[in-house]
Amino acid sequence: MTPLREPNEIPHRYTTWIEVDLDALVHNFRHTSEKVGPAQVIPVVKANAEGLGARVVSQELQGAGATMFAVSHFEEALNLLDHGIEADILVMNGLLRDQMKVAVASGFHFFIFDPESMRWADEIAKDAGKKAKVHVKVDTGMGRLGIMPEQAHSIKALIDSSDWVDLMGVAAHLPSPDVSEHDVLTGEQMNVFKQVARILDPNHKRMWHVAASSAVLRLPETYLDGVRVG
């Protein structure tokens, strides 16, 4: 009987695979950058770049000019850092205190979404002697992480009272910009977002970003300063 081969000696261990055209990837990034300009394209490489391979995709797009990437989870940000990504990295999910300590030390951007996470950022950054780079996430009706619009003034007061928090951006997420029947709702959400953003960043010196992939395809009025494209 022929002995079984070791797995690493088998040329093809899987019968299916995906081939990624990196030239097409870069073309799409540049095309989208031209479409939404002067807004910044923030490639979202969560879930291993939706299965395409976060490390390779991020390295390729960084070489093509991407200056910020977004991920869902803290662990994904560490993975990019470990693989030589020098662009800014934005963590979009909430962080535990211990994770926030590493995020501040690593220079990650991250969402704060309530007064408690804002206070954590201030305390942790002060202890570290290094400023926290925060984006305030606003809940305009999706019901996911985000400050409520009526909290805008209190969050602004916390930001203004802190020497250790740098407001880098104001963000929101639209639930259904791909559905034309919801365009009125989307417009209302955009109005709410802008009202809150003007309170948090009255001189509009920071990045305002709302649009994800489907909004980029249909709604130029959502581009603002940055778009988060998968």
C-alpha positions in Angstrom: 0.0 0.0 0.0 1.3 3.5 -0.9 1.8 5.5 2.2 -0.4 8.7 2.7 1.4 11.9 1.7 2.0 14.6 4.3 -0.4 17.6 3.7 2.4 19.9 2.8 3.5 17.6 0.0 0.1 17.7 -1.7 0.2 20.3 -4.5 -3.6 21.1 -4.2 -5.2 20.4 -0.9 -8.5 22.2 -1.9 -10.6 21.7 -5.0 -11.9 25.2 -5.0 -10.1 28.6 -4.6 -10.5 32.2 -5.5 -8.2 34.1 -7.8 -7.9 37.8 -7.1 -6.8 40.2 -9.9 -4.8 42.8 -8.0 -4.6 45.0 -11.1 -8.4 45.1 -11.2 -8.4 45.8 -7.5 -6.1 48.8 -7.9 -8.1 50.0 -10.9 -11.3 49.9 -8.9 -9.7 51.9 -6.1 -8.5 54.5 -8.4 -11.8 54.7 -10.3 -13.7 55.1 -7.1 -11.2 57.8 -5.9 -11.8 59.7 -9.1 -15.6 59.3 -8.7 -15.9 60.5 -5.2 -13.1 63.1 -5.1 -12.1 65.1 -3.3 -13.5 62.7 -0.7 -11.0 60.2 0.6 -11.6 56.5 -0.2 -11.2 54.4 3.0 -10.9 50.7 2.0 -12.8 48.5 4.4 -10.8 45.3 4.8 -12.9 43.6 7.5 -13.4 39.9 7.5 -10.1 39.2 5.8 -11.0 41.8 3.1 -14.3 39.8 2.6 -12.2 36.7 2.0 -9.9 38.2 -0.5 -6.9 38.4 1.9 -6.6 41.5 4.1 -2.8 41.5 4.1 -2.3 41.3 0.4 -5.2 43.6 -0.4 -4.1 46.2 2.1 -0.5 46.1 1.0 -1.5 46.5 -2.7 -3.9 49.4 -2.0 -1.4 51.1 0.3 1.0 51.0 -2.6 -1.7 52.5 -4.8 -2.2 55.5 -2.5 -4.6 54.4 0.2 -3.9 56.4 3.4 -6.5 54.9 5.8 -8.0 51.4 6.1 -11.1 50.4 8.2 -11.7 47.2 10.0 -14.5 45.9 12.2 -12.5 44.3 15.0 -9.5 45.2 17.1 -7.7 42.0 16.2 -8.0 42.9 12.5 -6.2 46.1 13.1 -3.3 44.3 14.9 -3.0 42.0 12.0 -2.6 44.8 9.5 0.0 46.4 11.8 1.9 43.2 12.1 2.0 42.9 8.3 3.6 46.3 7.7 0.6 48.5 7.0 1.8 52.1 7.7 -1.5 53.8 6.7 -3.9 54.9 9.4 -6.2 52.1 10.7 -9.7 52.8 11.9 -11.4 50.3 14.2 -15.2 50.6 13.7 -16.5 48.3 16.5 -16.4 49.3 20.1 -13.3 48.6 22.1 -12.8 47.1 25.6 -10.6 49.1 27.9 -7.6 46.9 27.5 -8.0 47.0 23.7 -8.3 50.8 23.8 -5.0 50.9 25.7 -3.3 49.1 22.8 -5.2 51.1 20.2 -3.9 54.4 21.7 -0.3 53.1 22.0 -0.5 51.8 18.4 -1.9 55.0 17.0 -5.1 53.4 15.8 -8.1 55.6 15.0 -11.3 54.2 16.7 -15.0 55.0 17.2 -16.3 56.4 20.4 -20.0 56.0 20.7 -21.2 57.1 24.1 -19.9 59.2 27.1 -18.3 56.2 28.7 -16.1 55.3 25.8 -15.2 59.0 25.5 -14.1 59.1 29.1 -12.1 55.9 28.7 -10.3 57.4 25.7 -9.4 60.4 27.7 -8.2 58.5 30.8 -6.2 55.9 28.9 -4.6 58.5 26.6 -3.6 60.6 29.7 -2.1 57.5 31.4 -0.2 56.6 28.2 1.0 60.2 27.6 -0.2 59.8 24.0 -3.3 61.3 22.4 -6.3 59.1 21.4 -7.4 59.5 17.8 -11.2 59.2 17.9 -14.1 59.4 15.5 -17.5 60.1 17.0 -20.0 57.6 15.7 -23.6 59.0 15.4 -26.7 56.9 15.4 -29.0 58.6 12.9 -31.6 55.8 13.0 -29.8 52.5 12.2 -29.9 51.4 15.8 -26.3 50.3 15.9 -23.3 51.8 17.8 -23.4 55.6 18.0 -24.2 58.5 20.2 -27.8 59.7 20.0 -28.2 63.1 18.4 -29.4 64.7 21.6 -26.0 63.7 23.2 -24.0 65.9 20.8 -23.6 68.8 23.1 -22.5 66.7 26.1 -20.0 64.8 23.9 -18.7 68.1 22.5 -18.2 69.3 26.1 -16.2 66.2 26.9 -14.0 66.6 23.9 -13.4 70.3 24.6 -12.5 69.5 28.2 -9.9 66.9 27.3 -6.2 67.5 26.5 -5.7 63.9 25.5 -8.4 63.2 22.8 -8.0 64.3 19.2 -11.3 64.4 17.3 -10.3 63.0 13.9 -13.7 62.5 12.4 -17.5 62.3 12.7 -19.2 59.2 11.2 -22.5 57.4 10.8 -23.8 54.5 8.8 -26.8 54.5 6.5 -28.9 51.3 6.6 -30.4 51.3 3.1 -28.9 53.8 0.7 -29.2 51.1 -2.0 -33.0 51.2 -1.9 -34.6 54.0 -3.8 -37.8 53.6 -1.8 -35.8 54.7 1.3 -34.3 57.8 -0.3 -36.5 60.1 1.8 -35.4 58.3 5.0 -31.7 58.5 3.8 -32.0 62.2 3.2 -33.5 62.7 6.7 -30.6 60.7 8.2 -28.1 62.8 6.3 -29.7 66.0 7.7 -29.6 64.6 11.3 -25.9 63.7 10.8 -24.9 67.1 9.5 -26.7 68.8 12.4 -24.8 66.7 14.9 -21.5 67.0 13.0 -21.8 70.8 13.1 -22.1 70.7 16.8 -19.1 68.4 17.3 -17.0 70.0 14.6 -18.4 73.5 14.0 -15.6 74.6 11.7 -15.6 71.4 9.7 -11.9 70.7 10.2 -12.3 67.0 10.6 -13.3 64.1 8.4 -17.1 63.6 8.0 -17.8 60.1 6.7 -21.1 58.3 6.1 -21.2 56.6 2.8 -20.4 52.9 2.4 -20.2 51.0 -0.9 -23.9 51.1 -1.9 -24.1 54.8 -1.2 -21.1 55.5 -3.4 -22.9 53.8 -6.3 -26.1 55.9 -6.0 -25.9 59.0 -3.8 -23.1 61.6 -4.4 -24.6 63.8 -1.8 -23.4 61.3 0.8 -19.7 61.4 -0.1 -18.7 64.3 2.3 -15.0 64.0 3.2 -14.6 60.2 3.1 -16.3 57.0 1.9 -15.8 53.6 3.4 -15.8 51.1 0.5 -15.6 47.3 0.8 
